[in-house]
Amino acid sequence: MTTKQRAYLKGLAMTMEPIFQIGKSSLTPELTNAVREALDARELIKVSVLKNCLDDSRELGQTLAERTNSEVVQVIGKKIVLYKQAKDEKKRKITLP
């Protein structure tokens, strides 16, 4: 992903609300599957890491990206933005510059 594409996705993510929260149980298989399904449906999602989660947000983002075959767009504080391009061209909602 180029810096221009990453900047474009960051701009789209600014107005989004987090759809998942990672708490004290950290990354569970159920959460990973839910994130994978959400990425397939939406392509770009935001995840919030709660204060009671002791893991590092950057490490969580990287692990989540590896498990869901997606890319980390950005990690700011306790917010993680992930992107995964839809396989089917007809279902793509985001076109990267």
BELJO-V443953 format. One record per helix or strand. SS is the DSSP state (hx for helix, st for strand). FROM is the first residue (numbers start at 1). TO is the last residue. If there is no record, write none. Layout:
# BELJO-V443953
{{SS;FROM;TO} {SS;FROM;TO}}
This chain:
# BELJO-V443953
{{hx;3;13} {st;20;22} {hx;29;42} {st;44;49} {hx;57;68} {st;71;76} {st;79;83} {hx;89;91}}
